[in-house]
Amino acid sequence: MKNIKAALVFAFILSSFGAKAQGKYFEVITEKNEITGGCVGKVRPLYDPEYVKLAYPGKTKEQLYDAVVNYVKSHSGLKLDYTNDVKKTFLAYRDFATIGDKKKCGADLVSLTYIGVVTDLKDTLLVSYSRASKIFSTIFDAKLVISPGNDVVSEGDVPFNEFQFVLPAAGRTQSSIAPNGGLIGIATSRKINYKLAYPESVFDANGKILNPGNKKIIEDFFDGYVTDLKNYLDKHLK
């Protein structure tokens, strides 16, 4: 529980960094699902399909790798998820933190974020937002924690959902998170007002922006990860 609290404090710090960021690094977008024909939302780097690039001329991959590892270790809310201390070409770390609350976002939003960093290129770091990352939402004040098996669960089994970037289309089966972290489908024939059921969604079913405020909050939150990393490296890689 101490680690979770530390992560929440770190999230507040990241939010402050994100608000002061001189550059934008991530964007929330929609793209067409070729299978269903509908829209899906995601977070991606703003200027490149896969990576945010940070340049440090004259630095070796070993220097870059060690500096990122030291950065992660200097933040109690972050946890190294994968390291390659022999080749020093790639590492990943994770954070579990609050993006925003119901007052600002319509629901409490919590992110399990995985950041990957490629250090195999001289002078340049490639920072990626892993597809393993997930955002969760709750309107029931659920207290989310990471279980010993690395699943996201709620204290007292209070209901919560995986965040829906895109408002579900009419007739879609509802789902909620089971106590063990799995999804439970709830089939229903009654009409559902999805705007009320998912007040936190950024886009409608056709990809039109419904909630520009949440779009910016989420983008600023993830920008904060790069801003904070860059500030640290700028100071320690002189």
Phi, psi and omega per residue, in radians:
M1 nan -0.573 3.105
K2 -1.057 -0.683 -3.137
N3 -1.134 -0.677 3.139
I4 -1.124 -0.781 3.123
K5 -1.088 -0.684 3.114
A6 -1.114 -0.677 3.134
A7 -1.130 -0.661 3.141
L8 -1.174 -0.677 3.070
V9 -1.111 -0.735 3.122
F10 -1.081 -0.627 3.128
A11 -1.077 -0.696 3.113
F12 -1.096 -0.719 3.106
I13 -1.099 -0.759 3.133
L14 -1.073 -0.678 -3.140
S15 -1.076 -0.690 3.109
S16 -1.137 -0.757 3.102
F17 -1.085 -0.754 -3.097
G18 -1.068 -0.675 -3.112
A19 -1.165 -0.484 -3.094
K20 -1.739 0.074 -3.046
A21 -1.068 2.343 3.110
Q22 -1.369 -0.393 -3.121
G23 -2.282 2.738 3.059
K24 -1.728 2.446 -3.081
Y25 -2.106 -0.535 -3.099
F26 -2.203 2.749 3.056
E27 -2.429 2.612 3.051
V28 -1.705 2.131 -3.052
I29 -2.304 2.980 2.941
T30 -2.087 2.665 3.009
E31 -2.504 2.743 -3.069
K32 -1.329 2.329 3.022
N33 -1.444 1.978 -3.050
E34 -1.152 -0.378 -3.120
I35 -1.451 -0.868 -3.085
T36 -1.610 -0.349 -3.096
G37 1.455 -0.105 3.122
G38 -1.539 -3.022 -3.138
C39 -1.820 2.528 3.028
V40 -2.211 2.566 3.141
G41 -1.868 2.720 3.119
K42 -2.838 2.919 3.039
V43 -1.781 2.317 3.114
R44 -2.535 2.761 3.068
P45 -1.027 2.528 -3.033
L46 -1.253 -0.688 -2.998
Y47 -1.910 0.027 -3.106
D48 -2.634 2.506 -3.108
P49 -1.066 -0.441 -3.007
E50 -2.161 -0.611 -2.912
Y51 -2.313 2.674 2.847
V52 -1.726 2.249 -3.075
K53 -1.797 2.260 3.071
L54 -2.116 2.121 -3.053
A55 -1.717 2.345 3.068
Y56 -2.379 1.418 -3.071
P57 -0.938 2.355 3.080
G58 1.521 -0.090 -3.121
K59 -1.646 2.426 3.121
T60 -1.432 2.905 3.116
K61 -1.131 -0.553 3.102
E62 -1.139 -0.742 3.113
Q63 -1.129 -0.730 3.135
L64 -1.127 -0.811 -3.123
Y65 -1.048 -0.891 -3.104
D66 -1.083 -0.638 -3.126
A67 -1.173 -0.679 3.126
V68 -1.211 -0.709 3.088
V69 -1.046 -0.773 3.127
N70 -1.126 -0.631 3.080
Y71 -1.046 -0.853 -3.129
V72 -1.069 -0.762 -3.118
K73 -1.161 -0.395 -3.131
S74 -1.419 -0.125 3.135
H75 -2.034 1.979 -3.078
S76 -1.148 -0.380 3.137
G77 -1.409 -0.209 -3.127
L78 -1.724 2.651 3.127
K79 -2.365 2.238 3.067
L80 -1.129 2.198 -3.107
D81 -1.769 -0.579 3.120
Y82 -2.661 2.366 3.074
T83 -2.363 2.702 3.085
N84 -2.329 1.379 -3.003
D85 -1.295 -0.165 3.129
V86 -1.499 -1.010 -3.122
K87 -1.491 -0.412 3.130
K88 0.928 0.900 -3.125
T89 -1.978 -0.331 -3.070
F90 -2.783 2.522 2.998
L91 -2.622 2.810 3.121
A92 -2.445 2.564 3.074
Y93 -2.425 2.842 -3.071
R94 -2.267 2.780 3.059
D95 -2.467 2.609 3.091
F96 -2.238 1.878 -2.936
A97 -2.659 2.795 3.137
T98 -1.446 2.285 3.071
I99 -1.502 -0.823 -3.121
G100 -2.921 2.904 -3.106
D101 -1.891 -3.140 -3.073
K102 -1.073 -0.600 -3.097
K103 -1.102 -0.630 -3.107
K104 -1.656 -0.595 -2.952
C105 -1.976 -0.108 -3.073
G106 1.509 -0.315 3.072
A107 -2.731 2.752 3.041
D108 -1.326 2.171 -3.112
L109 -1.943 2.235 -3.134
V110 -2.239 2.373 -3.076
S111 -2.043 2.295 2.904
L112 -1.722 1.783 -2.974
T113 -1.878 2.286 3.029
Y114 -1.985 2.151 3.112
I115 -1.940 2.179 3.079
G116 -1.829 2.492 -3.128
V117 -2.308 2.060 3.066
V118 -1.581 2.181 -3.109
T119 -2.057 0.313 -3.023
D120 -1.410 -0.118 -3.119
L121 -1.826 2.297 3.088
K122 -1.088 2.375 3.050
D123 1.362 -0.232 -2.960
T124 -2.366 2.379 2.996
L125 -1.804 2.439 3.049
L126 -1.958 1.969 -3.074
V127 -1.832 2.227 -3.088
S128 -2.188 2.633 3.014
Y129 -1.681 1.941 -3.003
S130 -1.201 2.525 3.081
R131 -1.181 -0.255 3.080
A132 -1.286 -0.222 3.134
S133 -1.168 2.571 3.115
K134 -2.490 2.551 3.031
I135 -1.937 2.410 3.136
F136 -2.096 2.656 -3.122
S137 -2.341 2.639 3.078
T138 -2.651 2.446 3.019
I139 -1.892 0.118 -3.074
F140 -1.928 0.337 3.119
D141 1.030 0.579 3.113
A142 -1.130 2.406 3.058
K143 -1.696 1.881 -3.046
L144 -1.600 2.431 3.124
V145 -2.430 2.886 3.057
I146 -1.709 2.176 -3.120
S147 -1.301 2.925 3.072
P148 -0.989 -0.442 3.106
G149 -1.565 0.197 3.119
N150 1.187 0.408 2.991
D151 -1.630 2.654 3.046
V152 -1.578 2.140 -3.120
V153 -2.324 2.926 3.130
S154 -1.942 2.541 3.064
E155 -1.186 2.292 -3.138
G156 1.272 0.218 3.125
D157 1.003 0.581 3.074
V158 -1.191 2.365 -3.059
P159 -1.086 2.506 2.987
F160 -2.675 2.928 -3.090
N161 -2.288 2.824 2.908
E162 -1.304 2.338 -3.072
F163 -1.020 2.346 3.106
Q164 -1.795 1.827 3.056
F165 -1.034 -0.673 -3.071
V166 -1.925 2.283 3.094
L167 -1.038 2.238 -3.128
P168 -1.032 2.525 3.084
A169 -1.276 2.686 3.140
A170 -1.001 2.365 3.112
G171 1.628 -0.085 -3.138
R172 -1.306 2.474 3.107
T173 -1.198 2.314 3.094
Q174 -1.329 2.680 3.077
S175 -2.415 2.595 3.031
S176 -2.361 2.906 -3.109
I177 -1.544 2.214 3.104
A178 -1.318 2.859 3.139
P179 -0.960 -0.524 -3.126
N180 -1.560 0.102 3.085
G181 1.680 -0.087 3.132
G182 -1.477 2.993 -3.135
L183 -1.673 2.389 3.066
I184 -1.983 2.069 3.085
G185 -1.397 2.375 3.135
I186 -2.116 1.698 -3.122
A187 -1.259 2.397 3.128
T188 -2.602 2.529 3.135
S189 -1.774 -0.197 -3.115
R190 -1.362 2.685 -3.122
K191 -1.276 2.410 -3.114
I192 -2.080 2.318 3.029
N193 -1.462 1.686 -3.028
Y194 -1.178 -0.437 3.100
K195 -1.163 -0.525 3.074
L196 -1.470 -0.612 -3.113
A197 -1.273 -0.516 -3.121
Y198 -2.269 1.168 -3.098
P199 -1.163 -0.246 -3.089
E200 -1.580 -0.154 -3.072
S201 -1.096 2.489 -3.098
V202 -1.495 -0.657 -3.039
F203 -2.112 2.736 2.970
D204 -1.457 3.140 -3.049
A205 -1.095 -0.320 3.141
N206 -1.730 0.062 3.099
G207 1.602 0.102 3.103
K208 -1.396 2.444 -3.109
I209 -1.217 2.137 3.074
L210 -1.737 -0.561 -2.956
N211 -2.360 1.347 -3.120
P212 -1.094 -0.473 3.120
G213 -1.114 -0.800 3.118
N214 -1.188 -0.595 3.084
K215 -1.019 -0.803 -3.134
K216 -1.204 -0.714 -3.140
I217 -1.046 -0.771 -3.127
I218 -1.187 -0.753 3.123
E219 -1.107 -0.771 3.117
D220 -1.079 -0.673 3.134
F221 -1.058 -0.850 -3.110
F222 -1.320 -0.515 2.998
D223 -1.008 -0.601 -3.106
G224 -1.054 -0.567 3.113
Y225 -1.094 -0.764 -3.117
V226 -1.281 -0.711 3.140
T227 -1.048 -0.781 -3.128
D228 -1.167 -0.730 3.080
L229 -1.079 -0.801 -3.111
K230 -1.109 -0.730 3.125
N231 -1.059 -0.710 3.122
Y232 -1.146 -0.831 -3.102
L233 -1.163 -0.667 3.107
D234 -1.032 -0.588 -3.132
K235 -1.406 -0.600 -3.009
H236 -1.798 -0.091 3.106
L237 -2.006 0.778 3.126
K238 -1.355 nan nan
